[in-house]
Amino acid sequence: MAGSPSSGVGEGFDPSVPNVARVYDYLLGGKDNFAVDRELGDQLLAAFPESAWIARQNRAFAGRAVSYCAEQGVSQFLDIGSGLPTMDNVHEVARRVIPAARVVYVDNDKVANRHVDALLSTSDGVAAIPGDLRAPEQVLADVRARRLLDLNRPFVVMMTAILHFVTDDEKPDELVRVLRNAMPAGSFLVLTHATHDFQPDNAERATRMYRRASAPLVTRSRIDIAAMFRGLDLVPPGLVRTSRWRPPEETTAESADLFGGVGRKP
């Protein structure tokens, strides 16, 4: 999933402002979006016809990463900035490998939380809580207080297509560091992030288009994204385009999709 860090917990939402989670939902072919979200989505598709493909590649990467972590025996997942539910949600993928896997979805968007609550109404061991990735200590404290996961045992932190909606002033490196420090040995970090390395002009255009959305788009270099895995061992093939991280079949795609990686804490 890809969520939105734009609004505080408990705030309402403004259907006149494009919401980054709902735009992502639209690009994936979902129906949980408003006209204003579809308008921005259509503008992105007109300017960058590969936008929907990039969204699908991010989603597919997340599924492969979840499967990989579950195959390593890790049965706990913390999905921060989870966004709107769609097909192959984290708990659905993880439970194909470990039927008793536990998953906590965290988002600060009220609409996303309502949708996830409805999806999870009959799913034991899976929960959705309000929270903001810009307050990781509070997220971890809430998970502990509610006994949703055992944070003394290995768990997976997922932040897919969300950190590029966090500005430099909000210190994304520090936010990730808090989570890395809380992860016991054997835990994994799954992360994807938009970059300007391949097509800087297009990245700047996309950044301008997102200025009227619920959160700004901040692309970063591979070097900056790799720093978020500091202290972790990157799972081969390392930090690569999402379409090239353990794809089910060989790909020669050259589109500038997101960087994605999975890091294990030694």
PAZAPA-4460 file (N, C-alpha, C; in steps of 0.05 Angstrom, whole numbers, plus 32768, in hexadecimal, padded with zeros to 4 digits):
% residues 266
    n_x    n_y    n_z   ca_x   ca_y   ca_z    c_x    c_y    c_z   seq   type   mol
   8011   7FE8   8000   8000   8000   8000   8012   8019   8000     1      M     A
   8005   802F   7FF9   8013   8049   7FFB   8001   805D   8008     2      A     A
   8009   8068   801D   7FF7   8079   802C   7FFD   8096   8029     3      G     A
   7FF2   80A6   803B   7FF6   80C3   803A   7FFE   80CE   8055     4      S     A
   8015   80DC   8056   801D   80E9   806F   8013   8105   8072     5      P     A
   7FFF   810C   8062   7FF8   8128   8060   7FE7   8133   8076     6      S     A
   7FD5   8124   8082   7FC3   812F   8095   7FC7   8122   80B0     7      S     A
   7FC3   8131   80C5   7FC7   8126   80E0   7FB1   8112   80E7     8      G     A
   7FB7   8101   80FB   7FA4   80EE   8104   7F8C   80FC   810F     9      V     A
   7F74   80F3   8107   7F5B   80FE   8111   7F51   8115   8100    10      G     A
   7F60   8120   80EE   7F57   8136   80DD   7F44   812B   80C8    11      E     A
   7F33   813D   80BD   7F22   8135   80A7   7F32   8135   808E    12      G     A
   7F24   8131   8077   7F32   8131   805E   7F23   8144   804B    13      F     A
   7F31   814F   8038   7F27   8163   8026   7F25   8156   800A    14      D     A
   7F0C   8150   8001   7F09   8144   7FE6   7F10   8156   7FCF    15      P     A
   7F17   816F   7FD5   7F1F   8182   7FC0   7F3D   8182   7FBB    16      S     A
   7F4B   8173   7FCC   7F69   8172   7FCA   7F70   8155   7FC3    17      V     A
   7F80   8152   7FAE   7F89   8137   7FA7   7F98   812A   7FBE    18      P     A
   7F91   8111   7FC5   7F9E   8103   7FDA   7FB1   80EE   7FCE    19      N     A
   7FCA   80EE   7FD7   7FDE   80DD   7FCA   7FD6   80BF   7FCC    20      V     A
   7FCA   80B7   7FE1   7FC2   809B   7FE4   7FAB   8094   7FD0    21      A     A
   7F99   80A7   7FCD   7F82   80A2   7FBA   7F8C   80A3   7F9D    22      R     A
   7F9F   80B5   7F97   7FAA   80B6   7F7C   7FB8   809B   7F76    23      V     A
   7FC7   8091   7F89   7FD4   8077   7F86   7FBF   8061   7F81    24      Y     A
   7FA9   8062   7F90   7F94   804F   7F8C   7F89   8050   7F70    25      D     A
   7F85   8068   7F66   7F7B   806C   7F4B   7F8E   8061   7F36    26      Y     A
   7FA8   8066   7F3A   7FBC   805B   7F27   7FBD   803D   7F27    27      L     A
   7FB5   8031   7F3D   7FB4   8013   7F3F   7F9A   8008   7F34    28      L     A
   7F88   801A   7F2C   7F6E   8011   7F22   7F59   800E   7F37    29      G     A
   7F5E   801A   7F4F   7F4A   8018   7F65   7F33   802C   7F62    30      G     A
   7F20   8029   7F74   7F08   803A   7F73   7F05   804C   7F8B    31      K     A
   7F18   804B   7F9E   7F16   805C   7FB6   7F24   8077   7FB1    32      D     A
   7F18   8087   7FA0   7F24   80A1   7F99   7F0E   80B4   7F90    33      N     A
   7F15   80CD   7F90   7F02   80E2   7F89   7F0A   80EE   7F6E    34      F     A
   7EF9   80FF   7F63   7EFE   810B   7F49   7F18   811B   7F49    35      A     A
   7F1E   8128   7F5F   7F36   8138   7F60   7F4F   8126   7F5F    36      V     A
   7F4D   810E   7F6B   7F63   80FB   7F6A   7F67   80F0   7F4E    37      D     A
   7F50   80EA   7F41   7F52   80E0   7F26   7F5C   80F5   7F13    38      R     A
   7F56   810E   7F18   7F60   8124   7F07   7F7F   8125   7F08    39      E     A
   7F8A   8124   7F20   7FA7   8124   7F23   7FB3   810B   7F17    40      L     A
   7FA6   80F4   7F1C   7FAF   80DB   7F10   7FB0   80DC   7EF2    41      G     A
   7F9B   80E7   7EE6   7F9A   80EA   7EC9   7FB0   80FC   7EBF    42      D     A
   7FB6   8111   7ECE   7FCB   8123   7EC6   7FE6   8115   7EC7    43      Q     A
   7FEA   8105   7EDC   8003   80F5   7EDE   8005   80E2   7EC7    44      L     A
   7FEF   80D4   7EC0   7FEF   80C1   7EAA   7FF4   80CE   7E8F    45      L     A
   7FEA   80E6   7E8C   7FEE   80F5   7E73   800B   80FD   7E71    46      A     A
   8016   8107   7E87   8032   8110   7E86   8046   80F9   7E87    47      A     A
   803E   80E4   7E96   8050   80CC   7E99   803F   80B3   7E96    48      F     A
   803C   80AA   7E7D   802B   8093   7E78   8033   807A   7E87    49      P     A
   804B   8079   7E92   8054   8061   7EA1   804C   8063   7EBE    50      E     A
   803D   8077   7EC7   8037   807B   7EE3   8028   8063   7EEF    51      S     A
   8014   8059   7EE0   8005   8042   7EEA   8017   8029   7EEC    52      A     A
   8028   8026   7ED9   803B   800F   7ED9   804E   8011   7EF2    53      W     A
   8057   802A   7EF8   8068   802E   7F0F   805A   8026   7F28    54      I     A
   8040   802F   7F2B   8030   8028   7F42   802D   800A   7F45    55      A     A
   8028   7FFC   7F2F   8025   7FDF   7F30   803F   7FD2   7F37    56      R     A
   8056   7FDC   7F2D   806F   7FD0   7F34   8075   7FD3   7F52    57      Q     A
   806E   7FEA   7F5D   8072   7FEE   7F7A   8062   7FDA   7F89    58      N     A
   8049   7FD6   7F81   8037   7FC3   7F8E   8042   7FA7   7F8C    59      R     A
   804B   7FA0   7F74   8056   7F85   7F70   806F   7F80   7F81    60      A     A
   8080   7F95   7F82   8098   7F93   7F92   8091   7F8D   7FAF    61      F     A
   807E   7F9C   7FBA   8076   7F99   7FD6   806D   7F7C   7FDB    62      A     A
   805D   7F71   7FC8   8054   7F56   7FCB   806C   7F42   7FCC    63      G     A
   807F   7F46   7FBA   8096   7F34   7FBA   80A6   7F37   7FD3    64      R     A
   80A9   7F4F   7FDD   80B9   7F54   7FF5   80AB   7F48   800D    65      A     A
   8091   7F4A   800F   8082   7F3E   8025   8086   7F1F   8024    66      V     A
   8083   7F14   800D   8086   7EF7   800A   80A2   7EEF   8013    67      S     A
   80B6   7EFE   800A   80D2   7EF7   8011   80D6   7EF7   802F    68      Y     A
   80CD   7F0C   803C   80D1   7F0F   8059   80C2   7EF8   8068    69      C     A
   80AA   7EF2   805F   809B   7EDC   806C   80AA   7EC1   8067    70      A     A
   80B5   7EBE   8050   80C4   7EA5   804A   80DD   7EA2   805C    71      E     A
   80E7   7EB9   8066   80FD   7EB8   8079   80F4   7EB3   8095    72      Q     A
   80DA   7EAF   8099   80CF   7EA8   80B3   80C5   7EBF   80C4    73      G     A
   80C5   7ED7   80B9   80BB   7EEF   80C8   809D   7EF0   80C4    74      V     A
   808F   7EF1   80DA   8072   7EEF   80D9   8063   7F08   80E2    75      S     A
   8072   7F1F   80E6   8066   7F37   80F0   806D   7F4E   80DD    76      Q     A
   8059   7F5E   80D6   805C   7F73   80C2   8050   7F8D   80CC    77      F     A
   805F   7FA3   80CA   8055   7FBD   80D1   8056   7FCF   80B8    78      L     A
   803F   7FD4   80AD   803D   7FE2   8093   8036   8000   8099    79      D     A
   804A   8011   8097   8046   802D   809F   8041   803E   8085    80      I     A
   802B   804D   8086   8022   805B   806F   8014   8048   805C    81      G     A
   8003   8037   8067   7FF8   8021   8058   7FE4   8029   8043    82      S     A
   7FD7   8040   8047   7FC4   804A   8032   7FAB   8039   802F    83      G     A
   7F9F   803C   8018   7F86   802E   8012   7F8B   8011   800B    84      L     A
   7F7A   7FFF   8015   7F7D   7FE3   800E   7F77   7FDD   7FF1    85      P     A
   7F85   7FCA   7FE6   7F81   7FC2   7FCA   7F86   7FA4   7FC9    86      T     A
   7F8B   7F99   7FB1   7F90   7F7D   7FAF   7FAB   7F76   7FBA    87      M     A
   7FAE   7F5D   7FC4   7FC8   7F54   7FCF   7FD2   7F66   7FE5    88      D     A
   7FC2   7F6A   7FF9   7FCB   7F7A   8010   7FDF   7F69   8020    89      N     A
   7FEE   7F77   8031   8005   7F6B   803F   7FFC   7F51   804D    90      V     A
   7FE6   7F52   805C   7FDE   7F3A   806C   7FD6   7F23   8059    91      H     A
   7FCA   7F2A   8042   7FC3   7F15   8030   7FDB   7F07   8024    92      E     A
   7FEF   7F16   801D   8008   7F0A   8012   8017   7EFB   8027    93      V     A
   801B   7F07   803F   802A   7EFA   8054   801D   7EE0   805C    94      A     A
   8002   7EDF   805D   7FF5   7EC7   8067   7FF4   7EB1   8053    95      R     A
   7FFC   7EB6   803A   8000   7EA0   8028   8018   7E90   802F    96      R     A
   802B   7E9D   803D   8043   7E8F   8046   8041   7E87   8063    97      V     A
   8038   7E99   8075   8035   7E93   8091   8017   7E99   8098    98      I     A
   8006   7E86   809A   7FE9   7E8B   809F   7FE4   7E9B   80B8    99      P     A
   7FF5   7E9A   80CC   7FF0   7EA9   80E5   7FFF   7EC4   80E5   100      A     A
   8009   7ECD   80CF   8017   7EE7   80CE   8006   7EFD   80DA   101      A     A
   8013   7F0F   80E9   8006   7F26   80F5   800F   7F3F   80E6   102      R     A
   7FFB   7F51   80E1   8001   7F69   80D1   7FF3   7F80   80DE   103      V     A
   8001   7F97   80E0   7FF6   7FB0   80EA   7FF9   7FC4   80D4   104      V     A
   7FE2   7FD0   80CB   7FE2   7FE5   80B7   7FE0   8000   80C6   105      Y     A
   7FF1   8013   80BE   7FF2   802D   80CB   7FEE   8043   80B6   106      V     A
   7FDB   8054   80BA   7FD8   806B   80A8   7FCA   8082   80B8   107      D     A
   7FCE   809A   80AF   7FC2   80B1   80BD   7FAA   80BC   80AD   108      N     A
   7FA3   80AF   8097   7F8C   80B8   8087   7F73   80AA   8091   109      D     A
   7F5F   80B9   8099   7F47   80AE   80A4   7F38   809C   8090   110      K     A
   7F38   80A4   8077   7F2A   8094   8063   7F38   8079   805F   111      V     A
   7F53   8079   805E   7F62   8060   805C   7F5D   804E   8073   112      A     A
   7F5D   805A   808B   7F58   8049   80A3   7F3D   803D   80A3   113      N     A
   7F29   804B   809A   7F0E   8040   809A   7F0C   8028   8086   114      R     A
   7F19   802C   806F   7F18   8016   805B   7F27   7FFD   8066   115      H     A
   7F3E   8002   8072   7F4D   7FEB   807D   7F3E   7FDE   8093   116      V     A
   7F31   7FED   80A5   7F21   7FE2   80BB   7F0C   7FCF   80AF   117      D     A
   7EFE   7FD8   809A   7EE9   7FC8   808E   7EF5   7FAE   8082   118      A     A
   7F0C   7FB1   8076   7F19   7F99   806A   7F21   7F85   807F   119      L     A
   7F29   7F8F   8097   7F34   7F7D   80AB   7F20   7F74   80C0   120      L     A
   7F07   7F7A   80BC   7EF3   7F75   80D1   7EF2   7F58   80DA   121      S     A
   7EFA   7F46   80C9   7EF9   7F29   80D0   7F15   7F1D   80D0   122      T     A
   7F2A   7F2D   80D1   7F45   7F23   80CF   7F53   7F24   80EA   123      S     A
   7F54   7F0E   80F8   7F63   7F0D   8112   7F81   7F10   810D   124      D     A
   7F8E   7F1F   811E   7FAB   7F22   811C   7FB3   7F37   8108   125      G     A
   7FA0   7F46   80FD   7FA5   7F5C   80EB   7F97   7F74   80F5   126      V     A
   7FA5   7F8B   80F7   7F99   7FA3   8102   7FA0   7FBB   80F2   127      A     A
   7F90   7FD0   80F5   7F96   7FEA   80E8   7F94   7FFF   80FE   128      A     A
   7FA8   8010   8100   7FA9   8024   8115   7FB0   803F   8108   129      I     A
   7FA6   8055   8113   7FAE   806F   810A   7FCA   8075   8113   130      P     A
   7FDA   8082   8102   7FF5   8088   8109   8002   8097   80F3   131      G     A
   8018   80A5   80F9   8026   80B5   80E5   8043   80AC   80E4   132      D     A
   804D   80A7   80CC   8068   809E   80C9   807C   80B3   80D3   133      L     A
   8073   80CD   80D6   8084   80E1   80E0   8086   80E1   80FE   134      R     A
   8078   80CE   810B   8079   80CA   8128   807E   80AC   812D   135      A     A
   8094   80A1   8125   8099   8084   8127   8099   807A   8144   136      P     A
   80A3   808A   8156   80A3   8081   8172   8087   807C   817C   137      E     A
   8074   808D   8174   8058   808A   817D   804C   8071   8170   138      Q     A
   8052   806D   8156   8048   8055   8149   8051   803C   8157   139      V     A
   806B   803B   815E   8076   8023   816C   8069   8020   8187   140      L     A
   8066   8037   8195   8059   8036   81B0   803D   802B   81AE   141      A     A
   802E   8034   819A   8012   802B   8197   8011   800D   8191   142      D     A
   8023   8004   8180   8024   7FE7   817A   802A   7FD7   8193   143      V     A
   803D   7FE0   81A3   8044   7FD2   81BC   802C   7FD3   81D0   144      R     A
   8020   7FEB   81D3   800B   7FEE   81E7   7FF3   7FDC   81E0   145      A     A
   7FED   7FD9   81C7   7FD6   7FC9   81BE   7FDD   7FAC   81BB   146      R     A
   7FF7   7FA5   81BE   8001   7F8A   81BC   7FF9   7F7E   81A0   147      R     A
   7FFD   7F8E   818C   7FF6   7F86   8171   800C   7F75   8165   148      L     A
   8025   7F7C   816B   803C   7F6D   8162   804F   7F6A   817A   149      L     A
   8060   7F56   8179   8075   7F53   818D   808E   7F5F   8182   150      D     A
   8094   7F78   8189   80AA   7F86   817E   80C5   7F7D   8189   151      L     A
   80C5   7F69   819A   80DE   7F5D   81A3   80E7   7F47   8191   152      N     A
   80D5   7F3F   817F   80DB   7F2A   816B   80DD   7F37   8150   153      R     A
   80EB   7F2B   813C   80EE   7F37   8122   80D3   7F3E   8115   154      P     A
   80D3   7F56   8109   80BC   7F5F   80FA   80C5   7F6E   80E1   155      F     A
   80B2   7F72   80CF   80B7   7F7F   80B6   80AB   7F9B   80B7   156      V     A
   80BA   7FAF   80B2   80B0   7FCB   80AF   80AE   7FD0   8091   157      V     A
   8096   7FD8   8088   8091   7FDE   806C   808B   7FFC   8069   158      M     A
   8099   8009   8057   8094   8024   8050   8097   8027   8032   159      M     A
   8082   8020   8024   8083   801F   8007   8075   8038   7FFB   160      T     A
   8083   8046   7FEA   8079   805E   7FDC   806D   8072   7FEF   161      A     A
   807A   8076   8006   8070   8089   8019   8085   809E   8022   162      I     A
   809F   8097   8023   80B3   80A9   802D   80B8   80C0   8019   163      L     A
   80B1   80BC   8000   80B5   80D3   7FED   809F   80E8   7FF0   164      H     A
   808D   80E4   8004   807A   80F9   800B   8081   8105   8026   165      F     A
   809A   8101   802F   80A4   810D   8047   80BA   8120   803F   166      V     A
   80B8   8139   8047   80CB   814D   803F   80E6   814A   804E   167      T     A
   80FB   8157   8043   8115   8156   8050   8113   8162   806C   168      D     A
   8103   8177   806F   8100   8184   808A   80F5   8171   809F   169      D     A
   80E6   815C   8096   80DB   8149   80A8   80EE   8132   80AE   170      E     A
   8106   8133   80A3   811C   8121   80A9   8115   8103   80A5   171      K     A
   810F   80FB   808D   8108   80DF   8088   811D   80CB   8092   172      P     A
   8137   80D3   808F   814C   80C1   8099   8149   80BB   80B7   173      D     A
   8142   80CF   80C6   813F   80CC   80E3   8126   80BA   80E9   174      E     A
   8111   80BE   80DA   80F9   80AE   80DE   80FF   8090   80D9   175      L     A
   810D   808B   80C4   8114   806F   80BE   8127   8064   80D3   176      V     A
   813A   8075   80DC   814D   806C   80F0   8140   8063   810A   177      R     A
   812B   8071   8113   811C   8069   812B   8111   804D   8127   178      V     A
   8106   8047   8110   80FB   802D   810B   8111   8018   8109   179      L     A
   8127   801E   80FB   813D   800B   80FA   8147   8004   8115   180      R     A
   814A   8018   8127   8154   8013   8141   8141   8002   8152   181      N     A
   8128   8003   814C   8114   7FF4   815B   8112   7FD7   8152   182      A     A
   811D   7FD1   813A   811B   7FB6   812F   8130   7FA3   813B   183      M     A
   8127   7F8D   8146   813A   7F79   8150   8148   7F6B   8139   184      P     A
   815E   7F5E   813E   816D   7F4F   812A   815A   7F3B   811C   185      A     A
   815E   7F39   8101   814D   7F28   80F1   8134   7F35   80E6   186      G     A
   8131   7F4F   80EC   811A   7F5F   80E1   8121   7F69   80C5   187      S     A
   810D   7F72   80B7   8111   7F7C   809C   8104   7F98   8099   188      F     A
   8111   7FA8   8088   8106   7FC2   807F   8100   7FBF   8061   189      L     A
   80E7   7FC5   8059   80DF   7FC4   803D   80D8   7FE1   8036   190      V     A
   80E5   7FEB   8021   80E2   8008   801B   80E3   800D   7FFD   191      L     A
   80D1   801E   7FF4   80D3   8028   7FD8   80D2   8046   7FD8   192      T     A
   80DE   8053   7FC4   80E1   8070   7FC4   80E4   807A   7FA8   193      H     A
   80D7   8090   7FA1   80DA   809D   7F87   80F6   80AA   7F85   194      A     A
   8100   80AA   7F6C   811B   80B5   7F68   811B   80C8   7F50   195      T     A
   812F   80DA   7F50   8134   80EB   7F38   814D   80E3   7F29   196      H     A
   8158   80CC   7F30   8172   80C4   7F24   8170   80BF   7F06   197      D     A
   815A   80B3   7EFE   8158   80AB   7EE2   814D   80C0   7ECF   198      F     A
   8139   80CF   7ED8   812C   80E3   7EC7   8127   80FC   7ED8   199      Q     A
   813C   810C   7EDD   8139   8123   7EEF   8124   8137   7EE6   200      P     A
   8122   813B   7ECC   810E   814F   7EC2   80F1   8145   7EC8   201      D     A
   80EC   812B   7EC3   80D2   8120   7EC9   80CC   8120   7EE7   202      N     A
   80E1   811B   7EF7   80DD   811B   7F14   80D5   8137   7F1D   203      A     A
   80E1   814C   7F11   80DA   8167   7F19   80BE   816E   7F10   204      E     A
   80B6   8165   7EF8   809A   8169   7EEF   8086   815C   7F02   205      R     A
   808C   8143   7F0A   807A   8135   7F1C   8078   8143   7F37   206      A     A
   808F   814D   7F40   8090   815C   7F59   807E   8175   7F58   207      T     A
   807F   8183   7F42   806D   819A   7F3F   8050   8192   7F3F   208      R     A
   8049   817C   7F32   802E   8173   7F30   8022   816C   7F4B   209      M     A
   8033   8162   7F5D   802A   8159   7F77   8028   8170   7F8B   210      Y     A
   802F   8189   7F83   802E   819F   7F96   8012   81A6   7F9F   211      R     A
   7FFF   819E   7F8F   7FE3   81A4   7F98   7FD6   818C   7FA5   212      R     A
   7FE5   8177   7FA9   7FDA   815F   7FB6   7FDD   8161   7FD5   213      A     A
   7FD5   814C   7FE2   7FD5   814C   7FFF   7FF1   814A   800B   214      S     A
   8004   8143   7FFB   8020   8142   8005   8032   8147   7FED   215      A     A
   8049   8155   7FF2   805C   815A   7FDD   806B   8141   7FD5   216      P     A
   8075   8140   7FBC   8085   812A   7FB3   80A3   8132   7FB5   217      L     A
   80B3   8122   7FC3   80CF   8128   7FC7   80DF   8110   7FBC   218      V     A
   80E9   8112   7FA4   80F9   80FC   7F99   8115   80FE   7FA5   219      T     A
   8123   80E7   7FA7   813E   80E7   7FB2   8150   80D5   7FA2   220      R     A
   816A   80D8   7FA6   817D   80C8   7F97   8180   80AC   7FA3   221      S     A
   818C   809B   7F93   8191   8080   7F9D   81A2   8081   7FB6   222      R     A
   81B6   8093   7FB6   81C8   8095   7FCD   81B8   809C   7FE6   223      I     A
   81A6   80AF   7FE4   8196   80B8   7FFB   8183   80A1   8004   224      D     A
   8177   8093   7FF1   8165   807D   7FF8   8174   8066   8005   225      I     A
   818C   8060   7FFA   819C   804A   8005   81A4   8050   8022   226      A     A
   81A7   806A   8029   81AF   8071   8044   8199   806A   8058   227      A     A
   8180   8067   804F   816B   805F   8061   816D   8042   806A   228      M     A
   817E   8032   805C   8183   8017   8064   819D   8014   8074   229      F     A
   81A7   802A   807E   81C1   8029   808D   81BF   8015   80A4   230      R     A
   81D3   8004   80A6   81D4   7FF0   80BC   81C5   7FD7   80B6   231      G     A
   81B9   7FD5   809E   81AA   7FBD   8096   81B9   7FB0   807F   232      L     A
   81B5   7F96   807C   81C0   7F88   8065   81AB   7F86   804F   233      D     A
   81B2   7F93   8038   819F   7F92   8022   819D   7F76   8016   234      L     A
   8184   7F6D   8013   817F   7F53   8007   8184   7F56   7FE9   235      V     A
   8193   7F43   7FDD   8198   7F45   7FC0   817E   7F45   7FB1   236      P     A
   817C   7F55   7F9C   8191   7F63   7F8D   8197   7F7F   7F98   237      P     A
   8190   7F86   7FB0   8196   7FA0   7FBC   8181   7FB4   7FB6   238      G     A
   8189   7FCD   7FB6   8177   7FE4   7FB1   8176   7FE8   7F92   239      L     A
   8160   7FE0   7F86   815D   7FE1   7F69   8141   7FEB   7F62   240      V     A
   813C   7FEF   7F49   8121   7FF6   7F41   810D   7FE0   7F49   241      R     A
   80F6   7FE8   7F51   80E3   7FD4   7F5C   80DE   7FBD   7F48   242      T     A
   80DD   7FC4   7F2E   80D7   7FB0   7F1A   80EE   7F9B   7F18   243      S     A
   8105   7FA2   7F24   811C   7F90   7F21   8124   7F82   7F3B   244      R     A
   8113   7F85   7F4F   8118   7F77   7F68   810A   7F5C   7F68   245      W     A
   8119   7F48   7F62   8110   7F2C   7F62   80F6   7F29   7F51   246      R     A
   80F5   7F32   7F39   80DD   7F30   7F28   80D7   7F13   7F22   247      P     A
   80BE   7F0C   7F1D   80B7   7EF0   7F17   80C3   7EE6   7EFD   248      P     A
   80C9   7EF9   7EEC   80D6   7EF3   7ED2   80E9   7F09   7ECB   249      E     A
   80FC   7F04   7EBA   8110   7F18   7EB3   8102   7F30   7EA6   250      E     A
   810B   7F48   7EAD   80FF   7F60   7EA2   8115   7F72   7E96   251      T     A
   810E   7F7F   7E80   8120   7F92   7E74   8114   7FAE   7E75   252      T     A
   8100   7FB2   7E86   80F2   7FCB   7E88   8106   7FE1   7E8F   253      A     A
   8104   7FF8   7E82   8116   800F   7E87   8107   8027   7E93   254      E     A
   80ED   8025   7E99   80DF   803B   7EA4   80EB   8042   7EC0   255      S     A
   80E9   805B   7EC7   80F5   8065   7EE0   80E2   8060   7EF7   256      A     A
   80DF   8046   7EFF   80CE   8040   7F16   80DE   8046   7F2F   257      D     A
   80D1   8041   7F46   80DC   8048   7F60   80F4   8036   7F66   258      L     A
   8105   803F   7F78   8119   802E   7F84   810C   801E   7F9A   259      F     A
   8113   8005   7F9C   8109   7FF4   7FB2   811E   7FE2   7FBD   260      G     A
   811C   7FDC   7FD6   812F   7FCA   7FE3   8124   7FBD   7FFC   261      G     A
   8131   7FA8   8004   812B   7F9A   801D   8144   7F97   802D   262      V     A
   8144   7FA1   8046   815C   7F9F   8056   8157   7F8F   806F   263      G     A
   816A   7F7E   8076   8168   7F6C   808E   817A   7F77   80A4   264      R     A
   8170   7F78   80BC   8180   7F80   80D2   8191   7F69   80DD   265      K     A
   81AB   7F6B   80DC   81BC   7F55   80E5   81BC   7F51   8104   266      P     A
***
